[in-house]
Amino acid sequence: MDTSCKWYSRRPRQHARRALSLVEIVIVFAIVGVLGAVSLDAIHASRESARQLHCQNNLRQIGLATVQFEGARGHYPTGGWGWKWVPDHTIRSRFGQPGGWIYQLLPYLEKQTIYDLALPVGDQKFAESKIHELLATPCVVFHCPTRGNRKVVPFNVLRIPKFVNLASPPSIVALTDYAANAGTKVILLEGPNTATNLKIDDARWPVLSQGDGMMLYHHRIRAAEVTAGLSNVIWAGEKKVSVDDYESDRIGGNDQSMYSGDSYDTRRYAMDGISPDWYKLAGFMAGNTDGDIDPLAYESQSRLMFGAAHKMSANFVMADGSTRRLDINIDGSEFKQMTIRHRSME
């Protein structure tokens, strides 16, 4: 009998593989889906936080430019002469520049090249072409990155078929996401209807006491007149723009050039507080019970208000150049008080 040792190569014992049940597969996909959703939410939240900081930085730059303007000129930028007026350096009037506050701030924002487009150069036809170029040139400091709407849009000639100091209306205009504080008293005027100095001087202008904010057409408001305290009074902030109007403005307030005179586009009022872009104001069609928003009721309010593209807060810059982030649920009376220049915060 062979007694020699024999070596055997033993194969490892193989266990039968059990197939995953349908329930287990569903659970795995559910877990992956939840993890993916959490990750996406975190990414979106991080991106929105960055966009909100960007928006706040824009207003900080606007605030610094405003403080420099006030220090150099002795007053805050004015609202201009109304929505039928564009920037104009050819008219000599005691009421200052017919263009709005954003145009007046451009040199203090290192945007002198945009500002100079309105300077009279060459013949009238060439000068007007440069005005058209100005009205259509965006300035990124006045754009909230969260909103993401178009910054240059076709001009709605149906709303303003003719300007006082422009032979033909522009074809496109640049928009702003920020508006100046006009207080709590709504005053809406077209401004002078002719460009002659006599007619401008005789135009029906409101007196300064009729307004309680930081802007009232041509009036030059000085820092000393802000008796409520420069750090307590809003200078400018995010304006209300409905999400339905990001791409095509139906109601006004987001369709005129950011450089034109006083309009819904460049000044807003305290009204009842801050209205987020996604919130539709109350107002229903007469006899309509299906809950549709009444366009007229909606129009009469939203284009006058400050708003917020962000989820829970809105950014503002105060009269001293400091910035604040306000909760969208701020009490309406508290917010109104922050827009009144001549009252204390007690």
BELCOR-V830236 format. One record per residue. N is the residue number from 1. RES is the residue in one letter. PSI is psi in degrees with one decimal (999 if undefined). OMEGA is omega in degrees with one decimal (999 if undefined). Layout:
N,RES,PSI,OMEGA / N,RES,PSI,OMEGA
This chain:
1,M,132.3,-178.7 / 2,D,116.5,-177.9 / 3,T,6.9,179.7 / 4,S,150.4,-179.1 / 5,C,139.2,176.7 / 6,K,136.5,179.1 / 7,W,134.2,179.6 / 8,Y,132.2,174.5 / 9,S,109.5,-178.2 / 10,R,128.2,175.8 / 11,R,139.2,178.2 / 12,P,143.8,-179.1 / 13,R,128.0,-179.2 / 14,Q,129.2,178.9 / 15,H,141.0,178.1 / 16,A,131.8,179.5 / 17,R,131.7,-179.7 / 18,R,127.7,179.8 / 19,A,145.6,176.9 / 20,L,138.9,177.1 / 21,S,163.2,178.8 / 22,L,-36.9,179.7 / 23,V,-41.8,-179.8 / 24,E,-40.8,178.4 / 25,I,-43.3,179.5 / 26,V,-42.0,179.5 / 27,I,-43.1,179.2 / 28,V,-48.0,179.1 / 29,F,-36.3,179.3 / 30,A,-43.2,179.4 / 31,I,-44.5,178.3 / 32,V,-41.3,179.6 / 33,G,-42.9,178.9 / 34,V,-45.5,178.7 / 35,L,-40.1,178.4 / 36,G,-41.4,179.8 / 37,A,-42.2,178.4 / 38,V,-43.1,179.6 / 39,S,-43.7,179.3 / 40,L,-41.3,177.6 / 41,D,-41.4,179.4 / 42,A,-40.2,178.7 / 43,I,-45.5,179.7 / 44,H,-42.1,179.9 / 45,A,-40.6,179.3 / 46,S,-42.6,179.7 / 47,R,-41.2,179.9 / 48,E,-36.6,176.3 / 49,S,-40.6,178.1 / 50,A,-40.5,179.1 / 51,R,-38.1,179.7 / 52,Q,-37.8,175.6 / 53,L,-37.9,176.5 / 54,H,-45.4,178.3 / 55,C,-44.4,179.5 / 56,Q,-37.3,177.6 / 57,N,-37.1,175.0 / 58,N,-47.6,-178.6 / 59,L,-30.8,175.5 / 60,R,-41.5,176.8 / 61,Q,-41.4,178.0 / 62,I,-41.0,179.3 / 63,G,-44.8,178.8 / 64,L,-41.0,178.3 / 65,A,-38.9,179.8 / 66,T,-42.9,178.4 / 67,V,-40.7,177.5 / 68,Q,-42.2,178.1 / 69,F,-48.1,-178.7 / 70,E,-38.2,178.9 / 71,G,-35.7,-179.0 / 72,A,-38.0,-174.2 / 73,R,-18.5,-178.8 / 74,G,7.5,178.0 / 75,H,164.9,177.2 / 76,Y,159.6,175.2 / 77,P,149.4,-179.5 / 78,T,171.1,-179.3 / 79,G,-8.2,-175.9 / 80,G,-160.4,-168.9 / 81,W,4.3,-179.8 / 82,G,169.2,-171.8 / 83,W,-7.5,176.5 / 84,K,9.0,-177.6 / 85,W,142.1,175.3 / 86,V,165.5,178.2 / 87,P,139.6,-174.6 / 88,D,123.5,178.0 / 89,H,3.7,-179.2 / 90,T,-21.6,-178.2 / 91,I,127.9,178.1 / 92,R,108.6,-178.3 / 93,S,150.7,177.9 / 94,R,-7.6,-179.8 / 95,F,7.4,172.9 / 96,G,-151.2,-173.5 / 97,Q,127.2,177.9 / 98,P,-22.6,176.3 / 99,G,161.4,-173.1 / 100,G,-176.6,-173.6 / 101,W,-32.1,-179.6 / 102,I,-42.3,177.1 / 103,Y,-42.4,-177.9 / 104,Q,-27.7,-178.4 / 105,L,-15.4,-171.3 / 106,L,-45.8,-179.7 / 107,P,-26.7,-178.6 / 108,Y,-3.0,175.6 / 109,L,15.6,-177.5 / 110,E,37.9,177.6 / 111,K,42.3,-177.1 / 112,Q,-34.6,-178.5 / 113,T,-35.9,176.3 / 114,I,-43.3,-180.0 / 115,Y,-40.7,-175.1 / 116,D,-13.1,179.0 / 117,L,-23.9,-179.1 / 118,A,-3.6,178.2 / 119,L,136.3,-177.4 / 120,P,114.7,178.4 / 121,V,132.5,178.2 / 122,G,-163.4,-178.7 / 123,D,174.8,-174.1 / 124,Q,-40.4,-178.4 / 125,K,-43.6,179.6 / 126,F,-42.3,179.8 / 127,A,-40.5,179.6 / 128,E,-32.8,177.0 / 129,S,-34.5,177.4 / 130,K,-34.6,174.9 / 131,I,-43.0,176.7 / 132,H,-40.8,178.0 / 133,E,-41.9,177.5 / 134,L,-50.7,-175.4 / 135,L,-22.4,-177.4 / 136,A,1.7,-177.1 / 137,T,114.6,-179.6 / 138,P,155.5,175.1 / 139,C,110.6,-168.0 / 140,V,-20.8,179.7 / 141,V,-23.3,-176.6 / 142,F,21.3,-178.9 / 143,H,122.1,175.9 / 144,C,122.1,-176.7 / 145,P,-23.4,179.7 / 146,T,-37.1,-174.5 / 147,R,-45.1,174.5 / 148,G,12.1,178.5 / 149,N,169.4,179.8 / 150,R,140.7,-178.1 / 151,K,-15.2,176.0 / 152,V,124.7,-174.9 / 153,V,157.7,173.1 / 154,P,139.4,-179.3 / 155,F,133.8,-179.8 / 156,N,93.2,-176.5 / 157,V,-15.5,178.4 / 158,L,-30.5,179.4 / 159,R,-41.9,177.5 / 160,I,89.1,-176.6 / 161,P,-21.0,-175.9 / 162,K,135.9,173.5 / 163,F,154.9,179.9 / 164,V,-44.4,-174.0 / 165,N,33.0,176.7 / 166,L,126.3,-174.1 / 167,A,-39.5,-178.8 / 168,S,143.9,-179.5 / 169,P,156.3,179.2 / 170,P,161.0,177.1 / 171,S,-33.9,177.4 / 172,I,155.4,-180.0 / 173,V,153.1,176.6 / 174,A,143.4,-175.2 / 175,L,163.9,172.7 / 176,T,146.4,175.5 / 177,D,-3.0,-178.0 / 178,Y,148.5,-179.0 / 179,A,152.5,179.3 / 180,A,159.3,-178.3 / 181,N,114.4,177.9 / 182,A,7.8,174.8 / 183,G,-148.2,-175.1 / 184,T,-11.0,-176.4 / 185,K,109.5,-175.5 / 186,V,119.3,177.8 / 187,I,116.7,-176.1 / 188,L,113.7,178.4 / 189,L,152.2,177.0 / 190,E,-25.7,-173.1 / 191,G,-176.3,-179.3 / 192,P,146.0,-179.1 / 193,N,-2.0,174.9 / 194,T,160.8,-175.0 / 195,A,7.1,178.5 / 196,T,141.8,-176.8 / 197,N,-36.9,-178.9 / 198,L,-44.6,-179.8 / 199,K,-35.2,178.2 / 200,I,-45.1,-179.9 / 201,D,-31.8,-177.9 / 202,D,1.9,-177.7 / 203,A,157.9,-179.6 / 204,R,92.8,179.1 / 205,W,144.0,173.5 / 206,P,149.4,174.4 / 207,V,156.4,-172.7 / 208,L,-33.6,-178.0 / 209,S,-14.6,178.5 / 210,Q,-18.3,178.7 / 211,G,149.9,-178.6 / 212,D,6.7,179.3 / 213,G,-155.4,-178.4 / 214,M,3.0,-177.1 / 215,M,131.7,176.3 / 216,L,87.2,179.6 / 217,Y,-125.9,-171.5 / 218,H,-6.7,-172.2 / 219,H,135.6,179.6 / 220,R,103.3,-179.1 / 221,I,125.5,-178.7 / 222,R,159.0,179.0 / 223,A,-35.2,-179.1 / 224,A,-20.2,180.0 / 225,E,-6.2,178.0 / 226,V,73.9,-172.5 / 227,T,-12.3,176.0 / 228,A,-10.3,-178.9 / 229,G,127.0,-175.2 / 230,L,-33.1,-179.1 / 231,S,-6.5,-177.8 / 232,N,-12.7,-172.3 / 233,V,131.0,178.9 / 234,I,135.7,172.2 / 235,W,-47.8,-179.1 / 236,A,163.4,179.3 / 237,G,-173.5,-179.5 / 238,E,134.0,179.9 / 239,K,158.7,177.7 / 240,K,126.0,171.4 / 241,V,115.7,-179.2 / 242,S,145.5,177.0 / 243,V,-23.5,178.1 / 244,D,-14.4,-176.0 / 245,D,11.0,178.7 / 246,Y,-39.1,-176.0 / 247,E,-27.8,-178.8 / 248,S,111.6,-175.2 / 249,D,121.7,-178.3 / 250,R,-23.5,-166.2 / 251,I,-5.8,-175.2 / 252,G,157.4,-179.0 / 253,G,-8.7,177.7 / 254,N,42.8,-178.0 / 255,D,1.8,179.3 / 256,Q,160.5,-179.6 / 257,S,140.1,179.3 / 258,M,-15.1,-176.4 / 259,Y,-8.5,-178.2 / 260,S,173.7,179.9 / 261,G,177.8,-174.5 / 262,D,125.0,-179.2 / 263,S,174.7,175.4 / 264,Y,-29.3,-175.0 / 265,D,-29.0,-169.8 / 266,T,-5.7,175.1 / 267,R,144.9,-179.3 / 268,R,164.9,-177.2 / 269,Y,163.4,-177.6 / 270,A,-39.6,-177.7 / 271,M,-123.7,-176.5 / 272,D,13.9,179.6 / 273,G,-152.6,-178.7 / 274,I,127.7,-178.2 / 275,S,112.3,178.4 / 276,P,152.7,-177.0 / 277,D,-32.2,-176.5 / 278,W,-5.6,-177.3 / 279,Y,124.7,177.9 / 280,K,129.1,-176.5 / 281,L,153.5,-179.7 / 282,A,147.0,179.8 / 283,G,118.8,-173.0 / 284,F,149.0,177.9 / 285,M,138.7,178.9 / 286,A,126.2,179.4 / 287,G,3.0,-178.7 / 288,N,126.5,-177.1 / 289,T,6.6,-177.0 / 290,D,5.9,173.6 / 291,G,10.6,178.8 / 292,D,142.2,178.1 / 293,I,134.8,176.5 / 294,D,115.2,-177.5 / 295,P,-35.9,-178.1 / 296,L,-42.8,177.8 / 297,A,-38.7,179.3 / 298,Y,-44.7,-178.2 / 299,E,-41.5,-173.5 / 300,S,-17.7,-176.5 / 301,Q,-52.0,-167.2 / 302,S,-34.7,-178.1 / 303,R,-2.1,175.9 / 304,L,-11.8,-165.0 / 305,M,158.1,165.4 / 306,F,154.0,-176.0 / 307,G,-163.8,-178.9 / 308,A,127.5,172.7 / 309,A,-17.8,-178.7 / 310,H,167.5,-169.9 / 311,K,-48.4,-172.8 / 312,M,2.2,-177.0 / 313,S,164.9,178.5 / 314,A,148.9,-177.9 / 315,N,140.6,179.1 / 316,F,158.2,172.9 / 317,V,136.5,-175.6 / 318,M,172.6,-176.4 / 319,A,-17.0,177.0 / 320,D,2.7,178.4 / 321,G,-6.7,178.3 / 322,S,156.1,-178.8 / 323,T,153.0,177.5 / 324,R,145.7,173.7 / 325,R,114.2,-175.5 / 326,L,139.9,176.7 / 327,D,138.5,-178.5 / 328,I,-16.6,179.0 / 329,N,17.6,178.8 / 330,I,141.4,179.1 / 331,D,134.7,-175.7 / 332,G,-40.6,-179.4 / 333,S,-36.0,177.5 / 334,E,-41.7,179.2 / 335,F,-41.8,178.1 / 336,K,-42.9,-178.8 / 337,Q,-30.8,179.8 / 338,M,-8.7,179.5 / 339,T,-3.0,-176.6 / 340,I,121.4,-172.0 / 341,R,-26.7,-169.9 / 342,H,23.6,176.1 / 343,R,148.8,179.6 / 344,S,165.8,179.3 / 345,M,13.4,-179.7 / 346,E,999,999
